[in-house]
Amino acid sequence: MNANEALITHFYECFQKKDYKGMQSCYANNAIFNDAVFRNLNAEQVNAMWEMLCKKGKDLKLEFSNVKANENKGSVDWVASYTFSSTGKKVINRIKAEFEFSKGKIVKHTDNFSFYKWSSQALGLPGQLLGWTMFLKQKIRHKAANNLQAFMKKK
């Protein structure tokens, strides 16, 4: 296992334990994060996002596999299983994460997953009917951004 594979492994082992401080230590000060919901988060925002998700994810279970990395880029497959708090519906989200590294830290982290599959599980019928639309994607992104901003203000 090379150093960046060890970094990815450490990140997800911390995530399994909801150790957000350990996760945060993996990011560079100029890191950027993106997924289908959270867009263009800077390092401060991504650190707060992981803290928020760890603290609010009461029944979060996580598995990861296929950790691969060289000195510049890496990837991992991971599955998050949890109850979506807004609806009480169970979600199993399959994610392919891609990373870029610099000086032993993550500088770019992108989680790729099907927004439609996620919204169908998390929102039920509304997600099944509208999960493919930009309208719903934008609505969820706006709500997530507001939740993150409110979380950061409380700290």
DSSP file (Angstrom, degrees, kcal/mol; ACC not computed):
  #  RESIDUE AA STRUCTURE BP1 BP2  ACC     N-H-->O    O-->H-N    N-H-->O    O-->H-N    TCO  KAPPA ALPHA  PHI   PSI    X-CA   Y-CA   Z-CA
    1    1 A M              0   0    0      0, 0.0     2,-0.1     0, 0.0    67,-0.0   0.000 360.0 360.0 360.0 125.3    0.0    0.0    0.0
    2    2 A N     >  -     0   0    0     67,-0.2     4,-2.3     1,-0.1     5,-0.2  -0.282 360.0 -93.9 -83.8 176.9    1.5    3.3   -1.0
    3    3 A A  H  > S+     0   0    0      1,-0.2     4,-1.9     2,-0.2     5,-0.1   0.865 123.8  46.9 -62.6 -39.5    1.1    6.6    1.0
    4    4 A N  H  > S+     0   0    0      2,-0.2     4,-2.2     1,-0.2    -1,-0.2   0.833 110.7  51.9 -75.8 -30.9   -1.9    7.9   -0.9
    5    5 A E  H  > S+     0   0    0      2,-0.2     4,-2.5     1,-0.2    -2,-0.2   0.896 110.5  49.8 -65.8 -38.8   -3.7    4.5   -0.7
    6    6 A A  H  X S+     0   0    0     -4,-2.3     4,-2.7     2,-0.2    -2,-0.2   0.876 108.9  52.8 -64.8 -37.5   -3.0    4.6    3.1
    7    7 A L  H  X S+     0   0    0     -4,-1.9     4,-2.5     2,-0.2    -2,-0.2   0.931 111.1  45.5 -63.9 -46.2   -4.4    8.2    3.2
    8    8 A I  H  X S+     0   0    0     -4,-2.2     4,-2.3     2,-0.2     5,-0.2   0.932 113.7  49.6 -62.2 -45.4   -7.7    7.1    1.5
    9    9 A T  H  X S+     0   0    0     -4,-2.5     4,-2.4     1,-0.2     5,-0.2   0.922 111.1  49.2 -60.1 -45.1   -7.9    4.0    3.8
   10   10 A H  H  X S+     0   0    0     -4,-2.7     4,-2.5     1,-0.2     5,-0.2   0.923 108.9  53.9 -59.7 -44.7   -7.4    6.2    6.9
   11   11 A F  H  X S+     0   0    0     -4,-2.5     4,-2.1     1,-0.2    -2,-0.2   0.932 113.5  40.7 -56.1 -49.6  -10.0    8.6    5.7
   12   12 A Y  H  X S+     0   0    0     -4,-2.3     4,-2.3     2,-0.2    -1,-0.2   0.806 111.9  54.9 -76.2 -28.6  -12.7    5.9    5.3
   13   13 A E  H  X S+     0   0    0     -4,-2.4     4,-1.2    -5,-0.2    -1,-0.2   0.905 110.8  47.1 -65.9 -39.9  -11.7    4.1    8.5
   14   14 A C  H  <>S+     0   0    0     -4,-2.5     5,-3.0    -5,-0.2     3,-0.4   0.917 110.3  53.0 -63.6 -42.6  -12.2    7.4   10.3
   15   15 A F  H ><5S+     0   0    0     -4,-2.1     3,-1.5     1,-0.2    -2,-0.2   0.908 104.2  55.5 -60.0 -42.7  -15.5    7.8    8.5
   16   16 A Q  H 3<5S+     0   0    0     -4,-2.3    -1,-0.2     1,-0.3    -2,-0.2   0.841 113.2  42.0 -58.3 -32.8  -16.6    4.4    9.7
   17   17 A K  T 3<5S-     0   0    0     -4,-1.2    -1,-0.3    -3,-0.4    -2,-0.2   0.383 113.4-119.4 -92.9   2.1  -16.0    5.5   13.3
   18   18 A K  T < 5 +     0   0    0     -3,-1.5     2,-1.4    -4,-0.4    -3,-0.2   0.839  59.8 154.9  57.5  35.1  -17.5    9.0   12.6
   19   19 A D     >< +     0   0    0     -5,-3.0     4,-1.8     1,-0.2     3,-0.3  -0.677  13.0 172.0 -91.1  80.1  -14.2   10.5   13.5
   20   20 A Y  H  > S+     0   0    0     -2,-1.4     4,-2.8     1,-0.2    -1,-0.2   0.800  73.4  59.1 -65.5 -28.7  -14.6   13.7   11.5
   21   21 A K  H  > S+     0   0    0      2,-0.2     4,-1.7     1,-0.2    -1,-0.2   0.904 106.2  48.3 -66.7 -39.7  -11.4   15.2   12.9
   22   22 A G  H  4 S+     0   0    0     -3,-0.3     4,-0.3     2,-0.2    -2,-0.2   0.890 112.8  48.7 -64.2 -39.0   -9.4   12.3   11.5
   23   23 A M  H >< S+     0   0    0     -4,-1.8     3,-1.7     1,-0.2     4,-0.3   0.928 109.1  52.8 -64.0 -45.4  -11.2   12.8    8.2
   24   24 A Q  H >< S+     0   0    0     -4,-2.8     3,-1.6     1,-0.3    -1,-0.2   0.834  98.5  64.4 -60.8 -33.7  -10.5   16.5    8.2
   25   25 A S  T 3< S+     0   0    0     -4,-1.7    -1,-0.3     1,-0.3    -2,-0.2   0.642  92.4  65.5 -66.9 -12.3   -6.8   15.9    8.8
   26   26 A C  T <  S+     0   0    0     -3,-1.7    80,-3.0    -4,-0.3     2,-0.3   0.623  88.5  84.6 -83.6 -13.6   -6.6   14.3    5.4
   27   27 A Y  E <  S-a  106   0A   0     -3,-1.6    80,-0.2    -4,-0.3     2,-0.1  -0.665  74.1-128.5 -96.3 144.6   -7.5   17.5    3.5
   28   28 A A  E >   -     0   0A   0     78,-2.8     3,-1.6    -2,-0.3    -2,-0.1  -0.427  33.2-107.4 -75.9 161.5   -5.1   20.2    2.3
   29   29 A N  E 3  S+     0   0A   0      1,-0.3    14,-0.3    -2,-0.1    15,-0.2   0.659 121.1  47.4 -66.6 -15.7   -6.0   23.8    3.3
   30   30 A N  E 3  S+     0   0A   0     13,-0.1    -1,-0.3    12,-0.1    77,-0.1   0.079  84.7 144.0-110.9  22.0   -6.9   24.5   -0.4
   31   31 A A  E <   -     0   0A   0     -3,-1.6    12,-0.5    75,-0.1     2,-0.4  -0.194  33.6-156.6 -65.0 153.0   -9.1   21.4   -0.9
   32   32 A I  E     -aB 108  42A   0     75,-1.4    77,-2.4    10,-0.2     2,-0.4  -0.992   5.9-165.2-130.5 138.9  -12.2   21.3   -3.1
   33   33 A F  E     +aB 109  41A   0      8,-2.0     8,-2.4    -2,-0.4     2,-0.3  -0.966   9.0 174.0-126.6 142.4  -15.1   18.8   -2.8
   34   34 A N  E     +a  110   0A   0     75,-2.0    77,-2.6    -2,-0.4     2,-0.3  -0.997   9.1 148.5-143.3 143.3  -17.9   18.1   -5.2
   35   35 A D        -     0   0    0      3,-2.5    77,-0.1    -2,-0.3     5,-0.1  -0.863  64.3 -77.5-149.6-168.9  -20.8   15.6   -5.4
   36   36 A A  S    S+     0   0    0     75,-0.3   105,-0.1    -2,-0.3     3,-0.1   0.717 129.2  26.3 -68.5 -19.2  -24.3   15.6   -6.9
   37   37 A V  S    S+     0   0    0      1,-0.2     2,-0.6   103,-0.1   108,-0.1   0.817 117.5  53.5-108.5 -53.7  -25.6   17.6   -3.9
   38   38 A F  S    S-     0   0    0    106,-0.1    -3,-2.5   107,-0.0     2,-0.5  -0.781  74.3-162.9 -91.6 122.3  -22.7   19.6   -2.4
   39   39 A R        -     0   0    0     -2,-0.6    -5,-0.2    -5,-0.2    -3,-0.1  -0.896  56.2 -17.9-115.1 131.2  -21.0   21.7   -5.1
   40   40 A N  S    S-     0   0    0     -2,-0.5     2,-0.3     1,-0.2    -6,-0.2   0.847  74.6-178.6  51.3  47.0  -17.6   23.4   -5.0
   41   41 A L  E     -B   33   0A   0     -8,-2.4    -8,-2.0    -3,-0.2    -1,-0.2  -0.579  17.9-138.8 -75.9 137.3  -17.0   23.2   -1.3
   42   42 A N  E  >  -B   32   0A   0     -2,-0.3     4,-3.0   -10,-0.2     5,-0.3  -0.312  36.5 -88.5 -83.4 178.7  -13.8   24.8    0.0
   43   43 A A  H  > S+     0   0    0    -12,-0.5     4,-2.4   -14,-0.3     5,-0.2   0.891 127.9  50.1 -59.7 -42.6  -11.7   23.1    2.7
   44   44 A E  H  > S+     0   0    0    -15,-0.2     4,-1.9     1,-0.2    -1,-0.2   0.918 114.6  44.9 -61.8 -42.7  -13.5   24.9    5.5
   45   45 A Q  H  > S+     0   0    0      2,-0.2     4,-2.7     1,-0.2    -2,-0.2   0.903 112.8  49.5 -68.8 -42.0  -16.9   23.9    4.1
   46   46 A V  H  X S+     0   0    0     -4,-3.0     4,-2.3     2,-0.2     5,-0.2   0.895 110.2  51.4 -67.4 -37.3  -15.9   20.3    3.4
   47   47 A N  H  X S+     0   0    0     -4,-2.4     4,-1.9    -5,-0.3    -1,-0.2   0.918 112.9  45.6 -62.4 -42.0  -14.5   19.9    6.9
   48   48 A A  H  X S+     0   0    0     -4,-1.9     4,-2.9    -5,-0.2    -2,-0.2   0.874 109.3  56.2 -67.5 -37.4  -17.8   21.2    8.3
   49   49 A M  H  X S+     0   0    0     -4,-2.7     4,-2.9     2,-0.2     5,-0.2   0.941 108.6  45.8 -60.5 -47.8  -19.8   19.0    5.9
   50   50 A W  H  X S+     0   0    0     -4,-2.3     4,-2.5     2,-0.2     5,-0.2   0.903 113.4  50.0 -64.4 -39.1  -18.1   15.8    7.2
   51   51 A E  H  X S+     0   0    0     -4,-1.9     4,-2.5    -5,-0.2     5,-0.2   0.943 112.8  47.1 -61.5 -46.4  -18.6   16.9   10.8
   52   52 A M  H  X S+     0   0    0     -4,-2.9     4,-2.5     1,-0.2     5,-0.2   0.927 113.9  46.8 -60.9 -46.7  -22.3   17.6   10.2
   53   53 A L  H  X S+     0   0    0     -4,-2.9     4,-1.8     1,-0.2    -1,-0.2   0.886 113.5  48.5 -66.4 -38.0  -22.8   14.3    8.4
   54   54 A C  H  < S+     0   0    0     -4,-2.5    -1,-0.2    -5,-0.2    -2,-0.2   0.913 115.3  44.2 -67.2 -41.4  -21.0   12.3   11.2
   55   55 A K  H  < S+     0   0    0     -4,-2.5    -2,-0.2    -5,-0.2    -1,-0.2   0.859 121.4  38.2 -72.2 -35.0  -22.9   14.0   14.0
   56   56 A K  H  < S+     0   0    0     -4,-2.5     2,-2.1    -5,-0.2     3,-0.2   0.678  93.0  89.0 -90.0 -18.4  -26.3   13.8   12.3
   57   57 A G    ><  +     0   0    0     -4,-1.8     3,-1.2    -5,-0.2    -1,-0.2  -0.481  50.3 167.6 -82.1  73.7  -25.8   10.3   10.8
   58   58 A K  T 3  S+     0   0    0     -2,-2.1    -1,-0.2     1,-0.3    -2,-0.0   0.872  78.7  25.4 -57.5 -43.1  -27.1    8.4   13.7
   59   59 A D  T 3  S+     0   0    0     -3,-0.2    -1,-0.3    24,-0.2     2,-0.1   0.118  86.9 148.2-111.0  21.6  -27.4    5.0   11.9
   60   60 A L    <   -     0   0    0     -3,-1.2     2,-0.4    -7,-0.1    22,-0.2  -0.351  21.8-176.6 -61.5 128.5  -24.8    5.6    9.2
   61   61 A K  E     -C   81   0A   0     20,-2.6    20,-2.8    -2,-0.1     2,-0.4  -0.979   4.6-168.0-124.8 141.3  -22.9    2.5    8.1
   62   62 A L  E     -C   80   0A   0     -2,-0.4     2,-0.3    18,-0.2    18,-0.2  -0.991  12.5-179.5-137.5 137.2  -20.1    2.6    5.6
   63   63 A E  E     -C   79   0A   0     16,-2.0    16,-2.6    -2,-0.4     2,-0.3  -0.972   9.6-173.4-128.0 146.8  -18.2    0.1    3.6
   64   64 A F  E     +C   78   0A   0     -2,-0.3     2,-0.3    14,-0.2    14,-0.2  -0.984   9.0 159.9-140.9 155.1  -15.3    0.8    1.2
   65   65 A S  E     +C   77   0A   0     12,-2.7    12,-2.7    -2,-0.3    -2,-0.0  -0.947  47.7  51.9-158.6 172.9  -13.3   -1.2   -1.3
   66   66 A N  E     -     0   0A   0     -2,-0.3     2,-0.4     1,-0.2    -1,-0.1   0.887  61.3-173.8  57.8  45.3  -11.0   -1.0   -4.4
   67   67 A V  E     +     0   0A   0      9,-0.1     2,-0.4    -3,-0.1     9,-0.2  -0.588  10.9 168.7 -71.0 123.0   -8.7    1.6   -2.9
   68   68 A K  E     +C   75   0A   0      7,-2.6     7,-3.0    -2,-0.4     2,-0.3  -0.998   2.2 152.3-138.1 140.0   -6.3    2.7   -5.7
   69   69 A A  E     -C   74   0A   0     -2,-0.4     5,-0.3     5,-0.3     2,-0.2  -0.972  21.1-169.6-163.0 150.2   -3.8    5.5   -5.9
   70   70 A N        -     0   0    0      3,-2.9   -66,-0.1    -2,-0.3    -2,-0.0  -0.474  59.8 -73.4-118.4-160.4   -0.6    6.7   -7.4
   71   71 A E  S    S+     0   0    0     -2,-0.2    33,-0.2     1,-0.2     3,-0.1   0.684 129.1  25.8 -75.8 -13.2    1.3    9.9   -6.3
   72   72 A N  S    S+     0   0    0      1,-0.3    29,-2.5    28,-0.1     2,-0.3   0.739 122.5  25.1-115.2 -35.2   -1.2   12.2   -8.0
   73   73 A K  E     + D   0 100A   0     27,-0.2    -3,-2.9     2,-0.0     2,-0.3  -0.897  55.0 171.6-136.1 159.4   -4.6   10.6   -8.2
   74   74 A G  E     -CD  69  99A   0     25,-1.9    25,-2.9    -2,-0.3     2,-0.3  -0.969   8.9-161.8-157.7 172.1   -6.7    7.9   -6.5
   75   75 A S  E     -CD  68  98A   0     -7,-3.0    -7,-2.6    -2,-0.3     2,-0.3  -0.981   3.9-176.0-155.4 162.7  -10.1    6.3   -6.2
   76   76 A V  E     - D   0  97A   0     21,-1.7    21,-2.9    -2,-0.3     2,-0.5  -0.969  22.2-132.1-157.6 148.8  -12.3    4.2   -4.0
   77   77 A D  E     +CD  65  96A   0    -12,-2.7   -12,-2.7    -2,-0.3     2,-0.3  -0.905  34.4 173.6-101.2 133.6  -15.7    2.6   -4.1
   78   78 A W  E     -CD  64  95A   0     17,-2.8    17,-3.3    -2,-0.5     2,-0.4  -0.987  22.9-151.5-143.0 155.6  -17.8    3.1   -1.0
   79   79 A V  E     -CD  63  94A   0    -16,-2.6   -16,-2.0    -2,-0.3     2,-0.5  -0.991   8.1-162.3-128.0 125.2  -21.4    2.4    0.1
   80   80 A A  E     -CD  62  93A   0     13,-2.4    13,-3.0    -2,-0.4     2,-0.5  -0.930   4.7-171.0-107.4 129.1  -23.2    4.5    2.7
   81   81 A S  E     +CD  61  92A   0    -20,-2.8   -20,-2.6    -2,-0.5     2,-0.3  -0.986  28.7 127.0-119.6 125.1  -26.3    3.0    4.4
   82   82 A Y  E     - D   0  91A   0      9,-2.2     9,-3.3    -2,-0.5     2,-0.5  -0.974  59.1 -94.0-164.2 169.6  -28.4    5.4    6.5
   83   83 A T  E     - D   0  90A   0     -2,-0.3     2,-0.6     7,-0.2     7,-0.2  -0.881  38.9-126.4 -96.7 125.8  -31.8    6.8    7.2
   84   84 A F  E >>> - D   0  89A   0      5,-3.3     4,-3.1    -2,-0.5     3,-1.1  -0.627  19.3-147.3 -73.3 116.4  -32.5   10.1    5.4
   85   85 A S  T 345S+     0   0    0     -2,-0.6    -1,-0.2     1,-0.3   -28,-0.0   0.793  89.3  58.7 -62.5 -32.9  -33.5   12.4    8.3
   86   86 A S  T 345S+     0   0    0      1,-0.2    -1,-0.3     3,-0.1    -2,-0.0   0.807 126.3  15.1 -68.0 -28.7  -36.0   14.5    6.3
   87   87 A T  T <45S-     0   0    0     -3,-1.1    -2,-0.2     2,-0.2    -1,-0.2   0.579  92.8-124.9-120.8 -15.8  -38.2   11.6    5.3
   88   88 A G  T  <5 +     0   0    0     -4,-3.1     2,-0.3     1,-0.3    -3,-0.2   0.616  62.9 142.5  76.5  12.0  -37.1    8.7    7.6
   89   89 A K  E   < -D   84   0A   0     -5,-0.6    -5,-3.3    33,-0.4     2,-0.3  -0.643  54.6-114.4 -91.0 145.2  -36.5    6.6    4.5
   90   90 A K  E     -D   83   0A   0     -2,-0.3     2,-0.4    -7,-0.2    -7,-0.2  -0.576  32.4-164.9 -78.3 135.2  -33.6    4.1    4.3
   91   91 A V  E     -D   82   0A   0     -9,-3.3    -9,-2.2    -2,-0.3     2,-0.5  -0.971  17.7-172.5-124.2 136.1  -30.9    4.9    1.7
   92   92 A I  E     -D   81   0A   0     -2,-0.4     2,-0.6   -11,-0.2   -11,-0.2  -0.935  18.8-171.2-123.3 105.3  -28.1    2.7    0.3
   93   93 A N  E     -D   80   0A   0    -13,-3.0   -13,-2.4    -2,-0.5     2,-0.5  -0.875  11.3-155.8-107.2 121.7  -25.9    5.0   -1.8
   94   94 A R  E     -D   79   0A   0     -2,-0.6    20,-0.4   -15,-0.2     2,-0.4  -0.852  21.9-175.5 -98.2 123.4  -23.1    3.5   -4.0
   95   95 A I  E     -D   78   0A   0    -17,-3.3   -17,-2.8    -2,-0.5     2,-0.6  -0.930  26.8-155.4-129.0 140.9  -20.4    6.0   -4.6
   96   96 A K  E     -DE  77 112A   0     16,-2.4    16,-2.6    -2,-0.4     2,-0.4  -0.970  23.7-160.3-110.5 114.3  -17.2    6.1   -6.7
   97   97 A A  E     -DE  76 111A   0    -21,-2.9   -21,-1.7    -2,-0.6     2,-0.4  -0.775   5.5-165.4 -97.9 139.5  -14.8    8.7   -5.1
   98   98 A E  E     -DE  75 110A   0     12,-2.7    12,-2.7    -2,-0.4     2,-0.3  -0.971   9.1-168.9-123.9 141.4  -12.0   10.2   -7.0
   99   99 A F  E     -DE  74 109A   0    -25,-2.9   -25,-1.9    -2,-0.4     2,-0.4  -0.907  17.7-158.9-130.0 152.4   -9.1   12.1   -5.5
  100  100 A E  E     -DE  73 108A   0      8,-2.1     7,-2.9    -2,-0.3     8,-1.6  -0.987  23.0-156.5-125.2 142.7   -6.2   14.4   -6.4
  101  101 A F  E     + E   0 106A   0    -29,-2.5     2,-0.3    -2,-0.4     5,-0.2  -0.836  17.9 177.8-121.8 153.5   -3.3   14.7   -3.9
  102  102 A S  E >  S- E   0 105A   0      3,-2.2     3,-1.4    -2,-0.3   -30,-0.1  -0.912  74.9 -10.5-151.6 129.0   -0.5   17.2   -3.2
  103  103 A K  T 3  S-     0   0    0     -2,-0.3     3,-0.1     1,-0.3    -2,-0.0   0.851 128.7 -51.4  52.9  41.4    2.1   16.9   -0.4
  104  104 A G  T 3  S+     0   0    0      1,-0.2     2,-0.3   -33,-0.2    -1,-0.3   0.614 118.8  97.8  78.0  13.4    0.4   14.0    1.3
  105  105 A K  E <  S- E   0 102A   0     -3,-1.4    -3,-2.2   -98,-0.0     2,-0.5  -0.898  79.2-102.8-130.8 159.6   -3.1   15.6    1.5
  106  106 A I  E     +aE  27 101A   0    -80,-3.0   -78,-2.8    -2,-0.3    -5,-0.2  -0.711  36.1 169.6 -80.4 125.7   -6.3   15.5   -0.5
  107  107 A V  E    S+     0   0A   0     -7,-2.9   -75,-1.4    -2,-0.5     2,-0.4   0.609  71.2  27.0-108.8 -20.9   -6.6   18.7   -2.7
  108  108 A K  E     +aE  32 100A   0     -8,-1.6    -8,-2.1   -77,-0.2     2,-0.4  -0.975  62.8 178.3-144.7 130.0   -9.6   17.5   -4.8
  109  109 A H  E     +aE  33  99A   0    -77,-2.4   -75,-2.0    -2,-0.4     2,-0.5  -0.987   2.9 179.9-134.5 120.9  -12.3   15.0   -3.8
  110  110 A T  E     -aE  34  98A   0    -12,-2.7   -12,-2.7    -2,-0.4     2,-0.6  -0.983  11.2-160.0-126.0 121.7  -15.2   14.2   -6.1
  111  111 A D  E     - E   0  97A   0    -77,-2.6     2,-0.5    -2,-0.5   -75,-0.3  -0.894  10.7-161.8-100.2 123.4  -17.9   11.7   -5.1
  112  112 A N  E     + E   0  96A   0    -16,-2.6   -16,-2.4    -2,-0.6     2,-0.3  -0.919  25.5 139.7-109.6 124.5  -19.9   10.3   -8.1
  113  113 A F        -     0   0    0     -2,-0.5     2,-0.7   -18,-0.2   -18,-0.1  -0.970  57.7 -86.3-153.0 165.1  -23.3    8.7   -7.6
  114  114 A S     >  -     0   0    0    -20,-0.4     4,-2.5    -2,-0.3     5,-0.2  -0.662  29.1-164.5 -78.8 112.5  -26.6    8.5   -9.3
  115  115 A F  H  > S+     0   0    0     -2,-0.7     4,-3.3     1,-0.2     5,-0.3   0.884  90.7  55.2 -62.0 -37.8  -28.7   11.4   -8.0
  116  116 A Y  H  > S+     0   0    0      2,-0.2     4,-2.3     1,-0.2    -1,-0.2   0.941 109.6  44.4 -61.9 -47.8  -31.8    9.7   -9.4
  117  117 A K  H  > S+     0   0    0      2,-0.2     4,-1.6     1,-0.2    -1,-0.2   0.922 116.3  48.2 -63.0 -42.6  -31.2    6.5   -7.5
  118  118 A W  H  X S+     0   0    0     -4,-2.5     4,-3.1     1,-0.2     3,-0.3   0.955 113.9  45.0 -61.9 -50.1  -30.4    8.5   -4.3
  119  119 A S  H  X S+     0   0    0     -4,-3.3     4,-2.5     1,-0.2     5,-0.4   0.837 108.2  58.2 -66.7 -32.3  -33.4   10.7   -4.6
  120  120 A S  H  X S+     0   0    0     -4,-2.3     4,-0.7     7,-0.4     8,-0.3   0.890 115.7  36.2 -62.5 -38.7  -35.7    7.7   -5.4
  121  121 A Q  H  < S+     0   0    0     -4,-1.6    -2,-0.2    -3,-0.3    -1,-0.2   0.933 121.9  43.3 -77.2 -48.7  -34.6    6.1   -2.1
  122  122 A A  H  < S+     0   0    0     -4,-3.1   -33,-0.4     1,-0.2    -3,-0.2   0.840 128.7  25.9 -70.1 -34.9  -34.4    9.3    0.1
  123  123 A L  H  < S-     0   0    0     -4,-2.5    -1,-0.2     1,-0.3    -3,-0.2   0.510  90.5-153.4-110.0  -7.7  -37.6   11.0   -1.1
  124  124 A G  S >X S+     0   0    0     -4,-0.7     4,-2.1    -5,-0.4     3,-0.5  -0.474  71.7   3.3  69.8-137.2  -39.7    8.0   -2.2
  125  125 A L  H 3> S+     0   0    0      1,-0.3     4,-2.6     2,-0.2     5,-0.3   0.867 131.9  53.6 -55.3 -45.3  -42.3    8.8   -4.9
  126  126 A P  H 3> S+     0   0    0      0, 0.0     4,-2.7     0, 0.0    -1,-0.3   0.911 111.7  47.2 -57.6 -39.1  -41.3   12.5   -5.4
  127  127 A G  H <> S+     0   0    0     -3,-0.5     4,-2.0    -8,-0.4    -7,-0.4   0.871 111.5  50.6 -67.7 -37.3  -37.8   11.3   -6.0
  128  128 A Q  H  < S+     0   0    0     -4,-2.1    -1,-0.2    -8,-0.3     4,-0.2   0.891 118.3  38.3 -66.5 -38.8  -38.9    8.6   -8.4
  129  129 A L  H  < S+     0   0    0     -4,-2.6    -2,-0.2    -5,-0.2    -1,-0.2   0.850 134.8  19.1 -80.4 -35.6  -41.0   11.1  -10.4
  130  130 A L  H >< S+     0   0    0     -4,-2.7     3,-2.2    -5,-0.3     6,-0.5   0.415  89.1 103.6-119.1  -0.1  -38.7   14.1  -10.3
  131  131 A G  T 3< S+     0   0    0     -4,-2.0   -12,-0.1     1,-0.3    -3,-0.1   0.694  82.3  54.6 -61.4 -19.7  -35.3   12.8   -9.4
  132  132 A W  T 3  S+     0   0    0     -4,-0.2    -1,-0.3    -5,-0.1     2,-0.2   0.541  92.2  95.9 -88.4  -7.8  -34.1   13.1  -13.0
  133  133 A T  S <> S-     0   0    0     -3,-2.2     4,-1.7     1,-0.1     5,-0.1  -0.536  73.2-136.5 -89.6 150.1  -35.1   16.8  -13.2
  134  134 A M  H  > S+     0   0    0     -2,-0.2     4,-3.0     1,-0.2     5,-0.3   0.806 103.8  66.9 -67.7 -29.7  -32.8   19.8  -12.6
  135  135 A F  H  > S+     0   0    0      2,-0.2     4,-2.1     1,-0.2    -1,-0.2   0.948 105.7  38.9 -55.7 -52.1  -35.6   21.3  -10.6
  136  136 A L  H  > S+     0   0    0     -6,-0.5     4,-2.7     2,-0.2     5,-0.2   0.911 114.9  53.4 -68.2 -41.1  -35.3   18.7   -7.9
  137  137 A K  H  X S+     0   0    0     -4,-1.7     4,-2.5    -7,-0.3    -2,-0.2   0.928 111.8  45.5 -59.1 -44.9  -31.5   18.6   -8.0
  138  138 A Q  H  X S+     0   0    0     -4,-3.0     4,-2.5     2,-0.2    -1,-0.2   0.892 111.7  52.3 -66.0 -39.3  -31.3   22.4   -7.5
  139  139 A K  H  X S+     0   0    0     -4,-2.1     4,-2.2    -5,-0.3    -2,-0.2   0.925 112.5  44.7 -62.2 -45.0  -33.9   22.3   -4.7
  140  140 A I  H  X S+     0   0    0     -4,-2.7     4,-2.7     2,-0.2    -2,-0.2   0.905 113.1  51.1 -66.3 -42.4  -31.9   19.6   -2.9
  141  141 A R  H  X S+     0   0    0     -4,-2.5     4,-2.5    -5,-0.2    -2,-0.2   0.913 110.6  49.0 -60.7 -42.9  -28.6   21.4   -3.5
  142  142 A H  H  X S+     0   0    0     -4,-2.5     4,-2.3     2,-0.2    -2,-0.2   0.922 112.7  46.9 -63.9 -44.8  -30.1   24.7   -2.1
  143  143 A K  H  X S+     0   0    0     -4,-2.2     4,-2.5     2,-0.2    -2,-0.2   0.915 113.1  49.1 -64.0 -42.9  -31.4   22.9    1.0
  144  144 A A  H  X S+     0   0    0     -4,-2.7     4,-2.4     2,-0.2    -2,-0.2   0.906 111.0  49.9 -63.7 -41.7  -28.1   21.1    1.6
  145  145 A A  H  X S+     0   0    0     -4,-2.5     4,-2.5     2,-0.2    -1,-0.2   0.906 111.9  48.2 -63.3 -41.8  -26.2   24.4    1.2
  146  146 A N  H  X S+     0   0    0     -4,-2.3     4,-2.6     2,-0.2    -2,-0.2   0.904 111.0  50.6 -65.2 -41.4  -28.5   26.1    3.7
  147  147 A N  H  X S+     0   0    0     -4,-2.5     4,-2.2     2,-0.2    -2,-0.2   0.910 112.4  47.1 -61.8 -42.4  -28.2   23.3    6.2
  148  148 A L  H  X S+     0   0    0     -4,-2.4     4,-2.5     2,-0.2    -2,-0.2   0.915 111.8  49.8 -66.0 -43.2  -24.4   23.4    5.9
  149  149 A Q  H  X S+     0   0    0     -4,-2.5     4,-2.0     1,-0.2    -2,-0.2   0.917 111.8  48.3 -62.0 -43.5  -24.3   27.2    6.3
  150  150 A A  H  X S+     0   0    0     -4,-2.6     4,-1.6     2,-0.2    -1,-0.2   0.901 111.2  51.1 -63.3 -40.6  -26.6   27.0    9.4
  151  151 A F  H  X S+     0   0    0     -4,-2.2     4,-1.0     1,-0.2    -2,-0.2   0.915 110.1  49.4 -61.3 -43.9  -24.4   24.2   10.9
  152  152 A M  H  < S+     0   0    0     -4,-2.5     3,-0.3     1,-0.2    -1,-0.2   0.857 108.1  53.6 -66.7 -34.7  -21.2   26.3   10.3
  153  153 A K  H  < S+     0   0    0     -4,-2.0    -1,-0.2     1,-0.2    -2,-0.2   0.847 104.7  55.3 -68.2 -33.2  -22.8   29.4   12.0
  154  154 A K  H  <        0   0    0     -4,-1.6    -1,-0.2     1,-0.2    -2,-0.2   0.772 360.0 360.0 -69.9 -26.1  -23.7   27.4   15.1
  155  155 A K     <        0   0    0     -4,-1.0    -1,-0.2    -3,-0.3    -2,-0.1   0.485 360.0 360.0 -70.5 360.0  -20.1   26.3   15.6
